[in-house]
């Protein structure tokens, strides 16, 4: 746990949250445990529950249930990190629950509500103190920390310097991840060992090779964890040609996720793959159509076939990413 909390080296899976089918939509913890075990068997032992799990839309009662479950799942080499927020009121409602379960670190979901850098700093300090937890700040858009971009980055740096924030999940999408002035400004203020690539396999190799980030998050790796771990290992060994070759296997599935919603597609893909019964998706999101599911199925099957091929070729050489 200590190593995982302080080191961002490696791959962090970002799973969906399985629910029962039908109108009840209760969280199905048996199926969620199956998902965790499957990913861990593929070589990824750290998990972030956030956007793909649609934690934005959880009720407070469900959030308490989720914290109770994660407490039982920690250990045996596994670490589950929960998200909170994104609004100030939501954070402060969740803080007592996080303190009760002694959660050491929580990811702050990106805020799109009225905000500025000074106000966010004050609110995040209050939340961290109330929750008794350190923070991972999730940056999905340049304006998540306010419209004054440099002031927002200064706020992140201050929180990192004071030990309130121990990690940044960087997920600003670029056409060319090698050209990113905002990331450059962030890394002038925050040591790169504290910043993780947060957009899956598509920019991962560039983020690790060019920008020197220590690891990356993966949604698609919940479906093919062995492949995701292989991308990281190749980067760690500086075999970037191999890293790009393995990374390319994800792109057709990533294209579908980008087209129809990353979380929606991943939620259905794990069901189609037989990994778990993921069940219904919460409102404010809609289920995929039958046509979309039929389009996803062969892509899922092909990605799993490529994973099986890698396992058969490398066998015992495969380890944790």
N, C-alpha and C positions, 0 to 999 in steps of 0.2 A: 504493500500500500504506500509506504513512504517513497519508494523508488518511483512508483507510478505517479505520485502526486508532484514530485519535483522534477521528473524527467519527461520530456515530450518526444524522446526518441522512439520511433515506431509508428504503428498504424492504430488509429482509433476507429472502431466500427460505430456507425450511427444507425441503429436499427429502427424499424417500424415498431409500433405497439399493437400487438394482437388483441382483438376484442371478439366477443361472441357475435355470431351473425344475428340479424334481425333488429328489431327496434330497441331491444334492451341495451345492446352494445356495451355490456360490462367488460372491463379489462379481464382478459383470460391469462392468468399468470402461469398456468401450466404450459400454454403455448409459448409465452414469452420466455420461459425457462428453456424450452426446446430450442428457440432461436439462439439464445446465449450459448448453450452447449454446442450447437452446430458451428457457430462462428469460432468459438474457442478451440474446437477440434481442428479447425482449419488454420490455426496459428495466430489468431488475434485475441488478446486477453483483456483489452481495455475498450470500454463502451461509453458512448455519449448519447443520452436520451434527450432529444431536442426537436428539431424541425421535422425529421422523418417520422417521429413518434407523435407529431402534432400536439406537443405539450402546451402550445399556446391555448388550446381549447379544453384542457382538462378542468373539471370542477375541483374545488378544494378538497372535497371528500375523496375523489379519485387520486389526487396528489398524495394524500396521506396513505392511501392503499399502496401507491407506487413506492413510496419511501419505505414502507414496511417490507415490501417484497425485495427491494434492492438491498436492504440490510441483511436479509437471509442469503442473497446471492454473492455478496462480497466474500473474498477469500479464495483459497485454492488457486491462487495466481490470477484471479479475475478482479477487475475494478470497474464499477459502474458509476458514472458521473451523471447526475441529474441536472436539468435546467430549471430556471425559475424566471418569473416575469412574464411579459416584458415591462408592464407598467409599474410605477412606483407602488401603487396600492396593492397590486397583486404580489409584488415582492414582499411587502411587509406582512401580508396575510400568510405567505408561505414561510416566512422566517422562523416563527416559533416551531413549526413542524421540523424544519431542517435542524434547528438546535436540539430538539428532542431526540432526533435520531443521530445526533453527533456527526452530521455529514461534513467532511473536512473541506470539500471544494464543490462549488456549484457553478454552472455556466449561466451567464446572463443572456437571455434571449434578446435579439436586437430590437430596439424600440423605434416605432414609427410615429409615436404620439408627440405632442408639443414638448420640446426639450431644448436645452443648450448645455454646453460643456460644463459650466460652473454648477448648474443645477444637477446634472448627472453625477458629478463628483460627490456632491453632498448626499444625494440619494443613495448612491452605491456604498458610500461609507456607512451610512445609517443601516442599510440592509446587511452589510457584512458583519457589523457589530451585533445586530439583532439575531442573525442566523448563527453567529459563531463560526463562520466559514470563510475561506478564501475564495477568490473569484477567478473564473475564466471569462473574459469579455469576448463576445461573439460580434465580429464586424462583418456585416453582410453588404452594406452600402457605405459609401464614403461619409454620408451624412448621419449615420447611426449615432455618432457622438455629438451631433449638432451641425448646423450649417457652416459654422466657423471651423473649417477642417483642421487647421493647425492647432487651434485651441483644444479641439477634441483629442488630438494625438497627445498634446501636452498633458491632458487629464489622465489618459491611459498611462503615460510615462510616470506621472506622480504616484498613481495607485500601485504601479509595479515597484517603483523605488521604495515605497513604504511597506511592501509585502502584502498589501490588501489584494491586489491582483497578481496571480502567479502565472497566468497564461493568457494568450490572445489567440482566438480561432479566427484566422484571416480568410474571408470568403468573398472578397470583391471580385466579380467576374470580369475578365479582360479578354479581348479578342486575341491578344498576344500577352501571355502572363510574364514574358520576359521584359515587357515595357510597362512599368507600374510606378509612377512618381509617388503615389500615395503610400504604397508599401515601402518605397525607398525612404520616405520621410518617417514612417513608423519605425523602421530599423535604425534610423539615426538616433531615436529616442529610447528604444527598448532593445535589449540584447536579443539577438535572433534565436537564442536557445529558449526564449519564452514565447515564441510565435510559431504556431502550427498551421500548415496549409489546410484550409478547411473547405475545399470544393471537390473532393474526390480525386479520382485518377487523372482527369483531363489535364489539370495543370501541375500535377504532383511532381513529375520528374523535373520540370523547369524550376519549380519552387525549391526543391531539394538541391538540385545541381547549381543553379545560377544564384539563388538567393540564400542558400545555406540554411534553409529551415530544417529542423530536426526530424519532422515526421509529417504525416497527413491523416486526414479523416477520410472515411469511405462509407458510402451508402451501398454502392454496387458490391463492395466486398462482403456485405452481409449475405449475398447470394454466392459469391465465389471468393471466400476468404483466403484460400491458399494462393490464388493468383494475386490478390492485393498484397499479401505478405511477401510474395516473390518480387513485386515491384520495389518494395522498400529494401529488401535484401540486396537486390541488384544495385540500387542507388548507394547503399551503405558500402558496397564493395567497389563503387565507382565504375561499375559495368553499365554505363548509361545506354548503350545500344541494346542490351538485354532488357533493361528497364523499360525502354520505349517499345520494344517488341511485345512484352507482356501487357503493358499499358494499353496498347492498340486493341487488345482483345475485348476491352471494356467499352469501346467507343460506340458500337451500335446500340448497346443497351443504354448507355449514357445519353445518346441522341433521343431515344424514346422518353427517357426521364425528363430531359429538357423540354421536349415537345408537349408532354401531357401532365407534367408535375412530378418532380423527383420522388416525393413521398408517396403519392398515389400509385405510381408504377412499381416502386419497390415493395409496397404493401401487397400488391397483387402478385408480384413475381415470386415472393417467398411461398405464397399459396400454390401457385402453378407448379413450382419446383417440388412440392411435397415436403418442404422443410418444416412448415407449421401451418395450422389453420389460422390465418390472420383475421378473418371475419370482416366486420363492417368498418367503414371509415366514418369518423364523426362529421356532423355538420361543422363548419361551413363549407365542406368539400363534398364533391359528388363521386359516386362510384364510376369506375371505368365502364365503358360500353362493352357489349359482347364482341363487337368488331375490334376494339382496341385490345381486349384480352387475347383474341386470336392472333393479333399481330405480335403481341409480346411473347407468346408461348414458344415459337421456334427460336427466338433470340435468347430466351432463357435457357432452352435446351442446348443451344450451341455454346453458350458461355460455360455451362456445367460440363459439357464434353471437353472443352479446352482445359478446364481445371483438372478433369480426370486424366487427360493426356499428360499434363505437367506432373501430376502425382506419380503416374506410372513410369515416367522417364527418370525422375529425380529420387523418388522413393524416400529413403532414410535421410537424404540431404535436406529435406524440408524441415524447417524449424519455425520458431516464432518470429513474426515481423514486428 
